Amino acid sequence: MDFFNILFFFPPIIFLAVIAGVIFLVVNLRRRRSRIDDGIGTVRRLYFYTVSFVALMMSANGVMLVGMDVLERLFVGSTLSDSTTRLAWGLALIIVGLPLWALHWRTMVRQVSRIPVEIQSELRKIYLYLVLGVALAFVMIGAMAVLGQIFSTDDFKGFPWAAVVVWSVVWALHWRLEAGEGQLTLETVGIRRFYLYIVSMATLVLLALGVGRVVHIILIEGYSSAFSVSVVMPENSGIWTPALRTALGVGIVGGVAWAAHWLIFAARDFESVLRWAYLYVFAILGGIATSMVALSLIIAGVLTWALRAPGADPAVDHFEDLPGAIASLAVGIAIWSYHWWRAQYEADYSPTLKVSANRAYEYIVAALGLGCLSVASFVIIDTALVVVTERSIEMISGVDLWREPVAVALTLALIGGSLWGYYWPSAQRRITPNDAHSERASLSRKIFTFVVLGIGIMALLGSVSATLFVFLRDALDASLSLDTVRDIRPAIGVALTAAFILPYQWSVYRADRLAEPKDDADTVTRKRVSVLAQEGAHELIRGIEDALGYSVDTLNWTDNEAVTPSLSTEALSDLAGKVAVSPGGRVLIVPDAAGARVLSYD
């Protein structure tokens, strides 16, 4: 690969940066209306940071290209025809980009020293973390290539070494700058969290892919040696293949980056909603999905072999895909187990978030189980109709039309039934006499209910419509035959599956509706609530929002008498009651040493 082509990544990176900035500004526009901007202004700020980002990308890549050229001349003695062009490109980018970046960045440094409030700017944090993200991507790409050169005897390439050195310096300098400034507002804390958990997700995927690939290759070699068969191997025979070396590089780089961001940088961020989304929605659910797919392949393979026809392929050939499924299952279970343990460990630090996250997790897994059961039902019905309508083909050709579909259906029914049968009753047990309304009215339960009902009703209507269309078409043409049944076979499977699921789910929905409070006094009336809070009062804000049942606006309290009281659950409930009975449509909460004062106004 000619790494000089990396220059083509600049336009997409810049475009995505602009899009991300615009989206963030639009989302935060309403929240910023109530805040006075004492800085240099949004438009001016946007200009300086956009130009600084583009100029920094030019400069860093120019230095990287020059370093790449110098390294290859020193260690390879390169006389390639494109080396002069590459060096010229690098020098051009440095000559243009470096002064431009220095001028704009120096201007922003002076503004920050003159107007300290500029440190709180969301645009500044977006710039810093966008640079960190791009730099980390280049470092990881270069590091994987460096490990590839170390593990093999390939020719020396200057790009990976130059990329690691140059972009590591860029990352380290910006990380040190951002760490020194800190995060003084909820918005800037949110930007930091977004970076940390997006990187944690991406690097966890790399770690899983690398480890899974290594295990897969080892198992393939072991399978081949144990049974003395020729199994399709990645590229070369033996263990130390190019594929294994590449997988090791991906796993090592992904693991180091993941450990740095998840285990170190985000170690104590227990109050973050993004953290719980990473834990439950991405890692735990992703581990479950990976394990389910791998386990499905294993069970389906075993059932297909058990139902095999006489004279089928020998077991050694039939199970040649087993090493890949076992490797995926091992990685999925490892990810699932570790993150589940971590979630339970951190639960004591945020009990409110734990309840919401556990609830969402249960409904998501129950939905996965119900989806597997639905597919299993469809496959069984469709297979039964296939056997009836295609019996003559089976008799003539001797081809089994039911063995493999039945194995797939049994596999899905076993896995889906286990998941749904465990997690749905667990969710139902949350409906206790003391907490029935909050559980039935929870967002996770409503999403689950309406998604299932919506998909089921649309599937039923579509399949019934298709069945009627085909039947009436053939009836009007006087051509009703076995071909008619063949045409409506999938629609019948969908309709019957929906007919099995919808009645029960509709009864659940009706029970939730009947349990809703009839008294208007039980309905929460939302008000525009603002909280005067000092830096680091995230736990207080979270507690107030949980007690009210909706979000609040935060005003940064900079006076010397600013305090952040520690309020108990009862105190937060009393505070929510005062907000509810306050006469004004807008409320200002002012913390004090005794608790908090509630001031209402219109």
C-alpha positions in Angstrom: 0.0 0.0 0.0 1.2 3.5 -0.8 0.7 5.4 2.4 1.1 8.6 0.5 -2.6 8.1 -0.5 -3.4 8.9 3.1 -3.7 12.5 2.1 -7.1 11.7 0.6 -8.5 11.2 4.1 -8.2 14.9 4.8 -11.4 16.1 3.1 -13.6 13.5 4.8 -12.1 14.2 8.2 -12.6 18.0 7.8 -16.1 17.5 6.5 -17.0 15.2 9.4 -15.5 17.7 11.9 -17.7 20.5 10.5 -20.8 18.4 10.6 -20.1 17.4 14.2 -19.6 21.0 15.2 -22.8 22.1 13.5 -24.9 19.3 15.1 -23.5 20.1 18.5 -24.2 23.8 18.1 -27.8 23.1 17.1 -28.4 20.7 19.9 -27.1 23.1 22.5 -28.7 26.2 21.1 -31.6 26.3 23.4 -29.5 25.6 26.4 -27.1 28.4 25.5 -29.9 31.0 25.2 -30.1 31.3 28.9 -26.4 31.7 29.2 -24.5 34.9 28.7 -21.4 34.4 26.5 -18.6 36.5 28.0 -16.0 35.1 25.6 -15.0 36.1 22.1 -18.3 34.9 20.5 -19.4 31.7 18.8 -18.7 32.8 15.2 -15.2 34.0 15.9 -14.5 31.0 18.0 -15.8 28.7 15.2 -13.5 30.3 12.7 -10.3 30.1 14.7 -10.8 26.5 15.8 -11.8 25.3 12.4 -8.8 26.9 10.7 -6.5 25.7 13.5 -7.7 22.2 13.0 -7.2 22.2 9.3 -3.8 23.8 9.6 -2.7 21.3 12.3 -3.7 18.4 10.1 -1.7 19.9 7.2 1.4 20.5 9.4 1.3 17.1 11.2 0.9 15.2 8.0 3.6 17.2 6.3 6.0 16.3 9.1 5.0 12.7 8.8 5.6 12.6 5.1 9.0 14.2 5.5 9.9 11.8 8.3 8.7 8.9 6.2 10.9 10.0 3.3 14.0 10.5 5.5 13.6 7.2 7.2 13.3 5.3 4.0 16.4 7.1 2.6 18.4 6.2 5.7 17.4 2.6 6.2 16.4 1.5 2.7 18.3 3.9 0.5 15.1 4.5 -1.5 15.5 6.0 -4.9 11.9 5.5 -5.9 10.6 7.9 -8.4 7.9 9.2 -6.1 10.2 10.0 -3.2 10.9 13.5 -4.4 7.2 14.2 -4.9 6.5 12.9 -1.4 9.2 15.1 0.1 7.9 18.1 -1.8 4.4 17.5 -0.6 5.5 17.2 3.0 7.5 20.4 2.8 4.7 22.2 1.1 2.2 21.2 3.8 4.6 22.3 6.6 5.4 25.6 4.9 1.7 26.5 4.5 0.1 24.7 7.5 2.6 25.4 10.3 2.6 29.2 10.2 -1.2 29.2 9.7 -1.7 27.0 12.7 0.8 28.9 14.8 -0.9 32.3 14.1 -4.4 31.1 14.9 -3.5 29.0 17.8 -1.4 31.7 19.4 -4.3 34.1 19.0 -6.6 31.6 20.9 -3.9 31.2 23.6 -3.9 34.9 24.2 -7.7 35.0 24.3 -7.8 32.2 26.9 -5.2 34.0 29.1 -7.1 37.3 28.7 -10.6 35.8 29.0 -10.5 32.6 31.3 -14.1 31.8 30.5 -12.9 30.6 27.0 -11.7 27.4 28.7 -15.3 26.5 29.2 -16.1 26.8 25.5 -17.6 23.7 24.0 -16.0 24.5 20.6 -12.6 24.4 22.2 -13.2 21.0 23.7 -14.6 19.7 20.4 -11.4 20.9 18.8 -9.1 19.3 21.4 -10.9 16.0 21.4 -11.3 15.9 17.6 -7.5 16.3 17.4 -7.1 13.6 20.0 -9.3 11.2 18.1 -7.6 11.8 14.7 -4.1 11.5 16.3 -5.1 8.3 18.1 -6.4 6.8 14.8 -3.1 7.5 13.0 -1.0 6.2 16.0 -3.0 3.0 16.1 -2.7 2.5 12.3 1.0 3.1 12.4 1.5 0.9 15.5 -0.2 -2.0 13.8 2.1 -1.6 10.8 5.1 -1.3 13.1 4.2 -4.6 14.8 3.7 -6.2 11.4 7.2 -5.3 10.5 8.6 -6.5 13.8 6.8 -9.8 13.6 7.8 -10.5 9.9 10.7 -10.1 7.6 9.0 -7.6 5.3 10.8 -4.7 3.8 11.2 -1.6 5.9 8.5 1.1 5.5 8.9 4.5 6.8 5.2 5.4 7.2 4.3 3.5 10.3 7.3 4.7 12.3 6.8 8.3 11.2 3.1 8.1 12.0 3.6 6.7 15.5 6.2 9.3 16.4 4.5 12.4 14.9 1.0 11.7 16.0 2.0 10.4 19.4 3.5 13.9 20.0 0.4 15.6 18.8 -1.8 13.4 21.0 0.3 13.8 24.1 0.5 17.6 23.8 -3.2 18.0 23.3 -4.1 15.5 26.1 -1.8 17.3 28.5 -3.3 20.7 27.5 -6.9 19.4 28.0 -6.1 17.6 31.3 -4.6 20.9 32.6 -7.7 22.9 31.7 -10.2 20.3 33.1 -13.9 20.3 32.4 -15.8 23.1 34.2 -19.3 22.6 32.8 -21.6 19.6 32.2 -21.3 20.2 28.4 -17.5 20.0 28.4 -17.7 16.9 30.7 -20.1 15.4 28.1 -17.6 16.0 25.3 -14.9 14.3 27.2 -17.1 11.3 27.9 -18.2 11.1 24.3 -14.5 10.8 23.3 -13.6 8.3 26.0 -16.5 5.9 25.3 -16.4 6.1 21.6 -12.7 5.3 21.7 -13.4 2.5 24.2 -16.0 1.0 21.9 -13.8 1.1 18.8 -10.7 -0.3 20.6 -12.7 -3.0 22.3 -13.8 -4.1 18.8 -10.2 -4.2 17.7 -9.2 -6.2 20.8 -12.0 -8.7 20.3 -11.2 -9.1 16.6 -7.5 -9.6 17.2 -7.9 -12.1 20.0 -10.7 -13.9 18.2 -8.6 -14.2 15.1 -5.6 -15.5 17.0 -7.7 -18.2 18.8 -9.4 -19.1 15.5 -6.1 -19.7 13.7 -4.7 -21.8 16.6 -7.9 -23.9 16.8 -7.9 -24.4 13.0 -4.3 -25.7 13.2 -5.1 -27.9 16.1 -8.2 -29.3 14.3 -6.2 -29.9 11.2 -3.4 -31.7 13.1 -5.8 -33.7 15.3 -7.8 -35.2 12.5 -5.2 -35.2 9.8 -7.4 -33.2 7.4 -6.7 -30.3 5.1 -8.6 -27.3 6.4 -8.7 -24.0 4.7 -6.0 -22.0 6.4 -5.4 -18.2 6.3 -2.7 -17.7 3.6 0.0 -20.1 4.7 0.1 -23.4 6.6 1.4 -23.6 10.2 0.8 -21.3 13.2 3.1 -18.3 12.5 1.2 -17.2 9.4 0.9 -13.6 8.1 -2.8 -13.7 9.3 -1.7 -14.6 12.8 0.9 -11.8 12.9 -1.7 -9.3 11.7 -4.2 -10.5 14.3 -1.6 -10.1 17.0 -0.8 -6.6 16.0 -4.5 -5.7 15.9 -5.1 -7.3 19.3 -2.1 -5.7 21.0 -2.8 -2.2 19.7 -6.5 -2.4 20.4 -5.9 -3.8 23.8 -3.4 -1.1 24.8 -5.6 1.7 23.6 -8.7 0.2 25.2 -6.9 -0.3 28.6 -5.6 3.2 28.5 -9.0 4.8 27.9 -11.3 2.4 29.7 -9.2 1.3 32.7 -7.3 4.5 33.3 -8.8 7.7 31.8 -12.4 6.7 32.5 -11.7 4.7 35.6 -13.8 6.7 38.1 -16.5 8.1 35.8 -19.3 6.2 37.5 -22.1 8.8 37.1 -22.0 8.9 33.3 -25.0 7.8 31.3 -22.7 7.2 28.4 -20.7 4.8 30.5 -23.7 2.8 31.3 -24.7 2.8 27.7 -21.2 1.5 26.8 -21.5 -1.2 29.5 -25.0 -2.5 28.9 -26.0 -1.6 25.3 -22.6 -2.0 23.6 -20.4 -4.4 25.6 -22.8 -6.6 27.5 -25.4 -6.8 24.8 -22.7 -7.1 22.1 -21.1 -9.9 24.0 -24.5 -11.7 24.3 -25.2 -11.2 20.6 -21.8 -12.6 19.6 -22.2 -15.5 21.9 -25.7 -16.2 20.6 -24.6 -16.2 17.0 -21.6 -18.5 17.7 -23.7 -20.8 19.9 -26.4 -20.9 17.3 -23.8 -22.0 14.7 -22.5 -24.8 17.0 -26.0 -26.1 17.9 -27.3 -25.9 14.4 -24.2 -27.8 13.2 -24.7 -30.5 15.8 -28.5 -30.8 15.0 -27.9 -30.9 11.3 -25.4 -33.7 11.8 -27.8 -35.6 14.0 -30.6 -35.2 11.4 -28.3 -36.0 8.5 -29.3 -38.3 5.8 -27.5 -41.5 5.1 -24.4 -41.0 3.1 -23.8 -37.4 4.2 -20.4 -35.8 4.5 -18.2 -37.3 7.2 -18.1 -35.5 10.6 -14.6 -34.1 10.1 -15.7 -32.2 7.0 -19.0 -31.2 8.4 -17.5 -29.6 11.5 -14.6 -27.8 9.8 -16.3 -24.4 10.7 -16.4 -25.3 14.4 -13.1 -23.6 15.4 -14.4 -20.2 14.2 -17.6 -20.6 16.1 -15.7 -21.7 19.3 -13.4 -18.7 19.0 -16.3 -16.3 18.6 -18.1 -17.9 21.5 -15.1 -17.5 23.7 -14.6 -13.9 22.9 -18.3 -13.1 23.3 -18.5 -14.8 26.7 -15.3 -13.0 27.8 -16.6 -9.6 26.9 -20.0 -10.3 28.4 -18.6 -11.7 31.7 -16.1 -9.0 32.3 -18.4 -6.1 31.6 -21.2 -7.6 33.6 -18.9 -8.0 36.6 -17.8 -4.4 36.1 -21.4 -3.1 35.9 -22.3 -4.9 39.1 -19.1 -3.6 40.8 -20.0 0.0 39.9 -23.7 -0.3 40.7 -23.2 1.0 44.3 -21.8 4.3 43.0 -25.0 5.1 41.0 -28.0 3.1 42.2 -30.5 5.2 40.2 -28.6 4.6 36.9 -28.2 1.0 37.8 -32.0 0.5 37.9 -32.5 2.2 34.6 -29.6 0.4 32.9 -30.7 -3.0 34.3 -34.2 -2.4 33.1 -33.1 -1.4 29.6 -30.8 -4.4 29.5 -33.5 -6.9 30.4 -36.0 -5.6 27.8 -33.3 -5.5 25.1 -32.3 -9.1 25.8 -36.0 -10.2 26.0 -36.5 -8.6 22.7 -33.6 -10.5 21.2 -35.1 -13.7 22.6 -38.5 -12.9 21.2 -37.0 -12.2 17.8 -35.3 -15.6 17.8 -38.6 -17.3 18.7 -40.4 -15.4 15.9 -37.8 -16.5 13.3 -38.0 -20.1 14.6 -41.8 -20.1 14.3 -41.6 -18.7 10.7 -39.0 -21.3 9.7 -41.0 -24.2 11.1 -44.2 -23.1 9.4 -42.5 -22.3 6.1 -40.7 -25.7 6.2 -43.9 -27.5 6.8 -45.5 -25.9 3.8 -42.4 -26.6 1.7 -42.6 -30.3 2.6 -46.3 -30.3 1.6 -45.9 -28.3 -1.7 -42.6 -29.7 -2.8 -43.1 -33.4 -1.9 -42.8 -34.4 -5.5 -39.5 -32.7 -5.9 -38.1 -34.5 -2.8 -39.3 -37.8 -4.0 -37.7 -37.4 -7.5 -34.4 -35.8 -6.6 -34.0 -37.4 -3.2 -33.0 -34.0 -1.7 -34.0 -33.4 2.0 -36.0 -30.2 2.2 -36.5 -30.2 6.0 -33.4 -31.3 7.8 -31.4 -28.2 7.8 -34.3 -25.8 8.3 -35.6 -27.8 11.2 -32.1 -27.8 12.8 -32.0 -24.0 12.4 -35.5 -23.6 13.9 -34.7 -25.8 16.9 -31.5 -23.8 17.5 -33.3 -20.5 17.4 -36.1 -21.8 19.6 -33.7 -23.1 22.2 -31.7 -20.0 22.4 -34.6 -17.5 22.0 -36.8 -19.4 24.4 -34.0 -19.4 27.0 -33.4 -15.7 26.8 -37.0 -14.7 26.6 -38.1 -17.2 29.3 -35.5 -15.8 31.7 -35.5 -12.1 31.1 -39.2 -11.4 30.4 -40.4 -12.9 33.7 -37.6 -11.0 35.4 -38.9 -7.8 33.9 -42.5 -8.7 34.9 -41.4 -9.3 38.5 -40.4 -5.7 38.7 -44.1 -4.8 38.8 -44.6 -4.9 42.5 -47.5 -3.3 44.4 -45.2 -0.5 45.7 -43.6 0.3 42.4 -46.1 -0.9 39.7 -46.7 2.5 38.1 -43.0 3.5 37.7 -42.2 0.2 36.1 -45.2 0.1 33.7 -44.6 3.7 32.8 -40.8 3.3 32.2 -39.4 4.3 28.8 -37.7 0.9 28.3 -41.0 -1.0 28.8 -42.9 1.3 26.5 -40.3 1.1 23.8 -40.3 -2.7 24.0 -44.1 -2.9 24.0 -44.7 -0.6 21.1 -41.8 -2.0 19.0 -43.2 -5.5 19.3 -46.7 -4.4 18.7 -45.7 -2.2 15.8 -43.6 -4.8 14.0 -46.2 -7.5 14.7 -49.1 -5.5 13.4 -47.3 -4.3 10.3 -46.1 -7.9 9.6 -49.6 -9.2 10.0 -51.2 -6.6 7.8 -48.6 -7.0 5.1 -48.8 -10.8 5.1 -52.6 -10.9 5.1 -52.7 -8.3 2.3 -50.2 -10.3 0.2 -52.1 -13.6 0.8 -55.4 -12.0 -0.2 -53.8 -10.5 -3.3 -52.4 -13.8 -4.6 -55.5 -15.7 -3.8 -57.9 -13.2 -5.4 -55.6 -12.9 -8.4 -55.5 -16.6 -9.1 -59.2 -17.0 -8.2 -60.2 -14.3 -10.7 -58.0 -16.0 -13.3 -59.5 -19.4 -12.5 -55.9 -20.7 -11.9 -56.0 -21.7 -8.2 -53.5 -24.5 -7.8 -50.5 -25.7 -5.8 -48.6 -22.8 -7.2 -50.9 -20.5 -5.3 -49.9 -22.1 -2.1 -46.2 -21.8 -3.1 -46.6 -18.0 -3.7 -48.3 -17.3 -0.4 -46.1 -19.7 1.6 -43.8 -16.9 3.2 -46.8 -14.7 3.9 -48.6 -17.5 5.7 -45.5 -18.1 7.9 -45.3 -14.4 8.8 -49.1 -14.1 9.5 -49.2 -17.1 11.7 -46.1 -16.1 13.6 -47.6 -12.6 14.2 -50.9 -14.2 15.2 -49.1 -16.2 17.9 -47.3 -13.2 19.4 -49.7 -10.3 19.1 -52.5 -11.5 21.5 -50.3 -11.9 24.5 -48.4 -8.7 23.8 -51.6 -6.8 23.4 -52.8 -8.2 26.8 -49.6 -6.8 28.3 -50.2 -3.4 26.8 -53.8 -3.4 28.0 -52.8 -4.3 31.5 -50.3 -1.5 31.5 -52.9 1.0 30.3 -55.5 -0.1 32.9 -52.9 0.3 35.6 -52.2 4.0 34.8 -53.3 6.4 37.5 -56.7 8.0 36.8 -56.2 11.0 39.1 -54.7 14.0 37.4 -53.0 14.9 40.6 -50.7 11.9 40.1 -49.5 13.3 36.8 -46.1 15.1 36.9 -46.4 18.8 35.7 -43.1 19.8 34.2 -41.7 23.2 34.9 -38.7 25.1 33.5 -36.2 24.4 36.4 -32.8 25.9 36.7 -30.2 25.0 39.3 -27.5 27.3 40.5 -24.6 25.0 40.9 -20.8 25.2 41.3 -18.2 23.2 39.4 -18.3 19.5 40.2 -22.0 19.3 41.3 -22.8 16.6 38.8 -24.2 14.2 41.5 -26.5 16.9 42.9 -27.8 17.7 39.5 -28.4 14.0 38.7 -30.3 13.5 42.0 -32.5 16.5 41.4 -33.3 15.3 37.9 -34.1 11.8 39.1 -36.4 13.2 41.8 -38.2 15.5 39.4 -38.4 13.0 36.6 -37.1 15.4 34.0 -34.0 17.3 33.1 -33.0 20.8 34.5 -30.9 23.7 33.2 -27.6 24.3 35.1 -26.3 27.8 35.8 -22.6 28.0 36.8 -22.3 29.5 40.3 -19.0 31.3 40.7 -19.5 33.2 43.9 -17.3 32.4 47.0 -20.4 31.4 49.0 -21.3 28.7 46.4 -22.0 25.3 48.1 -22.9 21.8 47.0 -25.0 20.1 49.7 -25.3 16.4 50.0 -29.0 15.7 49.9 -30.6 12.4 50.9 -33.3 10.7 48.9 -36.0 12.1 51.3 -34.6 15.6 50.9 -34.6 15.3 47.1 -38.2 14.1 47.2 -39.2 17.1 49.4 -37.4 19.4 47.0 -39.3 17.9 44.1 -42.5 18.4 46.0 -41.7 22.1 46.6 -41.0 22.5 42.9 -44.3 20.9 42.0 -46.4 23.1 44.4 -44.5 26.4 43.6 -46.9 28.9 42.0 -44.7 30.0 39.1 -44.1 28.3 35.8 -40.3 28.6 36.2 -38.2 27.6 39.2 -34.7 28.5 40.4 -33.1 26.1 42.9 -30.4 27.7 45.0 -28.4 25.3 47.1 -27.4 26.3 50.6 -25.8 24.7 53.7 -29.2 23.5 54.9 -30.3 22.0 51.6 -31.8 24.2 48.8 -34.1 27.1 48.3 -36.9 27.0 45.7 -37.7 30.4 44.0 -40.5 30.5 41.5 -41.2 33.1 38.8 -43.0 33.6 35.5 
